[in-house]
Amino acid sequence: MIERIDGHCHYWTLQRGDYGWLTPGAAHLAPIYRDFGPAEMRPLAEAAGIARRILVQAAPTEAETLFLLDQGRNDKAVAGIVGWVDLSSAESVASLENFAKNPLFKGVRPMLQDLEDIDWIATRPSGKAVAALKRLGLRFDALVLPQHLQSLRHFVETHPDLPVVIDHAAKPAFAAPTDDPRHAMWKFGMAELSGHPHLCCKLSGLLTELPAELRTTPKAAAEALRPTVDSLLTWFGPDRLIWGSDWPVLTLAASFPFWDEVTERLLQSLGQSQRAAILGGTAARFYGIEGGRA
């Protein structure tokens, strides 16, 4: 039996007030403009046979990282937290050392997709902060778009001993015209990055990038995503792919069971060990949770 791990999901409480991207004025985000937490996640995960999960930051504040660590203390299914620290700040090393005292703290995620400077990752992080990530045994989640991949490549090549994972497969521009330059950026950038063995990729967030007319049913969505997933399998292989729900952002496009069925269709031709890697094994290894909670 495959031990499943959700390698990417979120909890949030709106009254905390630091989710700058999640506002009442953003009509397209109205379905997720409310609190989400373990009470809602638990039955969804149990129905899918998912025993553990990684909570990932959704606000660029250390206060939210503390909130997630608190959530993890109370929710025993949480196996790890990916938080936020400003890696360009003089205080970043102290923050990382403080957070790392909690064994649930597994790494950091700058919200690179929201920064004006697309080269931030290649130029702004403090060398001391990155050295601290390595010394403390932490990981780096890269929330990037196709236009960030060349800068990410520079960062990855500069730090070959830092475990890095690309969130949401760098969000391919599925809805863009065929001549949009982001298609070439994505294909070239991901193929090039896959040559670095310390880098993994998350099979998550894809449904929300897919146009609505291509995800009318799980079968239709799987067919639309198959070329992309086949490319990821060729480049990274199952041992460097991590499945994630991206819940509750996922619900802007489809339900949790819908994405689970799409996943089953996309992976059905793989062997048991390959599916086990994508659905849990790679996440356990990457985030250092093979033995369960500390």
N, C-alpha and C positions, 0 to 999 in steps of 0.2 A: 504493500500500500504506500502511495506517495504521501509524504508529509508536506503539506502545502504551507507556504508562507506568503502573505501579501507583502510584497517588497516596497509598497508605496501607497500610503493612504494618509488622510488628514483628520484631525479633530479641531474644531474651533468654537469659541464662544464670543459672539459679537460684542457683548458689553465690554470686552477687554479693549476694544477701540483702536487696534493697530493694524487692521487688515486694510491697507490703503487701496488695494485693488477691488475689494468687495464692498461696494457702496450701494445704498438704496436707489441711487440715480442710474445705476447700470442695469437697464431693463433686461438684457440678455442673461444677467446673473441672478435675476429675481428668484428662480427656483432653489438656489442655494444660499440665499440671504437669510439664514437662520442658523441656530446652533446645531452642531453635529458632534456626536460623541459615542462612547462605548455602548450605550443602551440600544442605539440604532444599528451599530456595526455588528454587534454580537450575533444576532440571528441570521444576518446575511452571510457572515463568515462561516457560521456553523452549518448552514444549508449547503455551502460550497465545499465543506470539508477542510476549511482553512483554520489551522490551529493557532498560528502566531502572525504578528504583523509588525511592520516598521512604520512608525509615525514620522512624517516629514513636515518641516516648518512651512507655514503659509504666510508669515509676516516677518519682515526684516528687523526683528527686535530680539534682544536677549530675554526680554520679559516673556515672549512667547515660548522661547526655549525652556524657561523655567516652568511655564504652564504645561508644556508637553511632558516634561520630566515628572511633574506632579500627576498628570493623567496616567503615565506609565506605572507609577507606584501603585495606583489603585486598580489598574486594568492588567491582570496577570497575563493576558494574551499579548501584550505589548512586549516585544523582544528587543526593541531598540528605538532610539530617537535620533533623527537627523535634524539638528538645530541650526541656528544662525549666529554668526559672529562676524563683525566687520573686520575682515582680514587685512584691511589697509590701515586699521587704527593702531595707535601706540599701545592701547590697552588689550589688544587681541590675545596676546600670549597669556596674560593673567586670566582672561575670560575662559580660554580654552582649558587651562590647567584646572580652573575651578569646576567647570562643567564635567571634565573628565574624571573627577572624583566619583561621579555617579556611573556605575557600570552600564547603565542603559544608554548613556550618551555615546553614539557611534561615529558621529561625524558632523560636517557642516554643509550648508547649501546656500551660497550667495544667489540672490534672485537675478542672475545675469540677464535673463530675457527682458527684464524691466529697466535695465540701466541704459542710459543714453550712450555711454562709451562702449562700443561693441568690442573694444580691445582691453577692457578692464581686467579680465582674467590674466592677460599676458603682461600687464604693466603695473597694476596697482597693489596686488597683495604683498604684504611685508614678508621679506625673506625669513625673518624671525618667526612670523606666524605660521608659515608653511613648514618651517623646520619643527615647530611645536606640534603641528598635526602629525608629522611623521614620528616624532619622539613619543607622543602619547598614544600611538597606534590607532589614529583616527582616519576616517575616509572623507572623500570629497564628492558630493553629488553636484553634477553640472546641469543646471537648468538652462538649456541653450536652445537657440533656433539655428537654422542652417547658416545664417550669416555670422555666427559666432564660432564656427567649427575650426577655422584656421587659427584663430587666437587660442582656442582650446588646445589645438595640436601643439602650439608653442609651449603652453603650460605643461602639458603631458610629457613632452620631450625633455623639458627642463627638470621635471621631477619624476623620473622613472620609478622611484621607490615609494610613491604616494598612490594608494589605491583610489581610482577614479571611476565613477559610473555616470553615464549619460542618461539623464532623465527623459522619459517619454520619446526615446529614439530621436531626440533633437527635433521633434515636431515637424515631420515632413509636410510640405505645403500642398496637401491633397486638393484643396479648393482652388488653387491658382491655375491660370492658363498654362498650356503645355510649354509655351516659350518663356515662362517666368524663370529668371536666373536662379531662383532658390532650389529648383529641382537639381540642377547641375551642382550647386554648392553642397546640397545634402548628399548626393551620390558620391561625389569625389571626396568630400570631407569625411564621411562615415567609413568609406572603404580605406582611406588613408589612416584614420585613427584606429581602425580595427587591427592594424599591424602592431599595436603596442599591447603586449600581453597583460599588463597590469590594469587595463581599462575594460570595464564591463558596460553593458547597455541594458536599459529597462524596457521591457515590452509592456508599456503602459501609456495611457494618455492618447492613444491613437484614435479611438472612436470620436473624441471631441474635436479632432482635427478633420474628420471625414465629413463631407457634405451630407446633409440629411437624406438626400435622395439615394445615397449609396449605402445607407444603414437602415433600410426599412424592415429588414429581417436579419436574424443572425447569419443565415446563409448568404444573403447579399453582402453584408458587412465583411464576412470572412473572404468572400471572393474578391472584394475591392481591396482588402488589406493583404491578400496572399502574396502579391509580388514584392511588397515591402518587407514582409516577414521572411519570405524566402531569401531575400538579399541579406537581412540581418543574420539569418542562420548561416549563410555562406560566409559572411565576414567574421562574425564573432563565435559561432558555434554555440551549442546549448550550454556549455560550461561557462559562458560569459554573458548569458542572457538571464535577466531577472524579471519574473512576472509581477505586475502590480495592478491594483484596481484603479488607483487614482480617485478613489471614493473620498468625498462626495462630489468632486468635480465631474466625475464620470456621469452622474445623473443628469447633467445638462444634455447629454446625448442619448443615454440609454440606462436601463436598470443594471444592477449588479449581476443578476442571473443572465441577462442578455450578453454582457461582456464575457461571462464565464462560458456560455455556450459558443460564442465566437472563438474564444481561446481553444476550446475543445476541438472545434473544426480545424483551426489553424495548425494544431499540433498532432492531429490524429494519425498522420503518417509516420510520426517519429516512434522510436523504440521506447520501452519503459524507462530506461536509464536516462535517455535524453529528455523525456518529458519531466522526469523527476528533478533533473537539474534546473530546468527553466521554472518549474512550479514551486521550487523551494530550496533545492540543494545549492544553487549558486548564491542565493540570498544569504543562506546560513553561513556559507564560506566567506563571502565578501564582507558581511557585517560582523563576522566573528561570533555567531550565535549557535554554533553546532551543538554545544552542550546545554542549550536552553538558557534560562535566566540565571544570572549570577546571584 
